[in-house]
Amino acid sequence: MSDLVLEHDLTGPRFPMLSRRLDQTFAAGPLGAEFPVAADEPAFAPDIRKWCHRTAHTLVERRPPGGVTGAHLKRSA
């Protein structure tokens, strides 16, 4: 079901709350779902790769930080 795309605005929460919201979002989505996300947490840009590695999800793309950082994630586990 890789064509399913859910958009998530995660601006506002800070780590570790942002990490928990990502965990909840991915737990609710089907395997293969893709999640474009936007976050304004300064730690999001450097930490999203670590989060993907820890949770076995895929970072498809990360857009450079600039106020709001975007990333395109895929549920792999």
PAKEFI-269178 format. One line per field, with one value per residue: residue number from 1; residue in three letters; x, y, z of N, C-alpha, C in turn. Coordinates in steps of 0.2 Angstrom, whole numbers. Layout:
BEGIN
num	NUM_...
residuo	ALA_...
nu	X_...
nv	Y_...
nw	Z_...
cau	X_...
cav	Y_...
caw	Z_...
cu	X_...
cv	Y_...
cw	Z_...
END
This chain:
BEGIN
num	1_2_3_4_5_6_7_8_9_10_11_12_13_14_15_16_17_18_19_20_21_22_23_24_25_26_27_28_29_30_31_32_33_34_35_36_37_38_39_40_41_42_43_44_45_46_47_48_49_50_51_52_53_54_55_56_57_58_59_60_61_62_63_64_65_66_67_68_69_70_71_72_73_74_75_76_77
residuo	MET_SER_ASP_LEU_VAL_LEU_GLU_HIS_ASP_LEU_THR_GLY_PRO_ARG_PHE_PRO_MET_LEU_SER_ARG_ARG_LEU_ASP_GLN_THR_PHE_ALA_ALA_GLY_PRO_LEU_GLY_ALA_GLU_PHE_PRO_VAL_ALA_ALA_ASP_GLU_PRO_ALA_PHE_ALA_PRO_ASP_ILE_ARG_LYS_TRP_CYS_HIS_ARG_THR_ALA_HIS_THR_LEU_VAL_GLU_ARG_ARG_PRO_PRO_GLY_GLY_VAL_THR_GLY_ALA_HIS_LEU_LYS_ARG_SER_ALA
nu	4_10_6_-2_-3_-1_-2_7_7_19_23_27_27_40_56_56_43_39_45_37_25_28_30_17_10_16_13_-1_-2_-3_8_21_15_17_24_23_31_31_41_45_54_71_80_75_79_93_91_81_86_92_80_73_82_82_69_67_61_60_69_65_67_74_71_81_84_75_68_55_57_56_52_51_44_44_34_42_42
nv	-6_6_18_26_41_51_67_76_88_93_104_113_104_98_88_77_75_76_65_55_58_55_42_37_41_33_20_20_20_10_-3_2_15_32_47_63_75_90_100_111_110_112_102_92_91_86_74_66_56_47_43_36_26_20_16_8_13_21_35_44_57_72_88_104_112_127_137_129_112_100_82_67_52_34_21_7_-4
nw	0_-4_-10_-2_6_20_28_40_52_63_70_84_96_106_107_120_116_103_97_103_97_84_85_88_77_67_72_70_56_41_35_24_22_18_25_24_34_44_55_68_78_83_85_76_63_64_71_65_57_66_74_64_62_74_75_64_52_36_30_18_12_17_20_20_35_40_49_48_46_34_31_23_26_28_33_38_47
cau	0_14_3_-5_1_-4_2_7_10_21_25_25_30_48_58_54_36_39_47_31_20_30_29_10_8_18_9_-7_-2_-1_15_22_12_22_22_27_30_34_42_49_59_78_83_72_84_99_89_76_89_93_74_72_86_80_62_67_57_64_69_65_70_74_73_85_80_74_61_51_60_52_54_47_46_40_33_45_42
cav	0_12_24_29_47_55_73_77_94_92_110_115_100_98_82_70_74_75_58_51_59_51_35_36_42_27_15_20_19_4_-4_5_21_37_52_69_79_96_101_117_108_113_95_87_90_81_68_62_50_43_41_31_20_17_13_4_16_24_42_45_63_77_95_107_117_134_138_123_107_94_76_62_46_28_15_1_-9
caw	0_-4_-13_4_9_25_29_47_54_69_72_90_101_106_109_117_114_95_96_105_92_78_86_88_70_63_74_67_49_38_33_18_22_18_29_24_40_45_62_69_83_81_85_72_57_65_75_62_55_72_75_59_63_81_74_58_47_31_29_10_10_22_17_24_40_39_52_48_43_31_30_20_30_26_38_36_52
cu	4_12_-1_-1_-3_1_1_10_12_25_23_28_37_49_58_47_35_40_41_26_21_29_22_7_10_14_2_-8_-1_6_16_19_18_19_26_25_34_35_47_54_66_81_80_76_89_96_84_80_90_86_72_76_84_73_61_62_62_63_70_68_69_76_76_81_80_68_58_55_55_55_49_49_42_40_36_44_35
cv	6_18_28_35_50_61_74_84_93_98_111_110_99_90_82_69_73_68_54_52_55_44_33_36_36_21_14_19_12_3_-1_12_26_43_58_73_85_97_107_116_109_106_90_86_85_74_64_55_45_40_35_25_16_13_8_7_19_31_43_51_68_84_99_112_124_137_132_118_102_88_72_55_40_23_9_-5_-9
cw	0_-7_-8_6_14_27_37_49_61_72_79_96_100_108_117_115_107_94_97_99_85_79_86_81_66_65_71_60_47_36_26_17_22_21_28_31_40_53_63_75_80_80_80_66_58_68_71_59_61_74_70_60_69_79_68_52_42_30_21_8_16_19_22_29_38_42_53_44_40_31_27_22_27_31_35_41_55
END
